[in-house]
């Protein structure tokens, strides 16, 4: 699915075309070798190397020749390439005007123009010194923000604070709208075992217990209720003092040397 996500992010096609992207990804992977197999799956199955001359950039625009047209009508129509058909030779094209998918053999693919005109969807900004704090240009989860509390004590000698970072995600909805989200996480992989911590576990149900619970419920005709607690990781109490650096972008003025004392767990 990583290949499908990359293909979808490279174009402005709606999310509903993910099926064509998945089919094209499988078509390509069957024609190229991998680390586990020196030969392509197509070559192993058919006994000959596949031809790669007909491969095109998925989602690129293409002029497809029109049939049954008048003398003054345009000879071709601008469409989008979305895949390779299995039944016959040719390509799958999507006509945005007619909103339909069809198969055609002859087309002029605009791969070079498509690669040059591809615009960056993320705005790159350089950090500049400013006296006024700037608000992040991303969407935060209001429930998680309300669940967090700030406490800035002085760092005691011999205590190493945990570093943190922002995780930014770009999500694309079914309507094609792109939203940006941010989440603050602790870099818990940097502390040293048996020095900074002793045990790491999460109190979750064992995978073997779930089928037993379902079987007992079905036998006695019980009902199972499933609940989801929002920001459940913030509900647990900490049994030891844990300090964390101030998050980037939220460092208090004139208190840069202080750290955050965690009152609840964090990712």
Secondary structure, 3 states (H helix, E strand, C coil): CHHHHHHHHHCCCCHHHHHHHHHHHHHHHCCCCCCCCCCCHHHHHHCCCCCCCCCCCCCCEEEEECCCCCCCCCCEEEEEEEECCCCCCCEEEEECCCCEEEEECCEEECHHHHHHHCCCCCCCCCCCCCCCCCCCCCEECHHHHHHCCCCEECCCCCCCCECEEEEEEEEECCCCCEEEEEEEEECCCCCCECCCECCCCCCCCCHHHHHHHHHHHHHCCCCCCCCCCCCHHHCCECCCCCEECCCCCCCCCCCCCCEEECCECCC
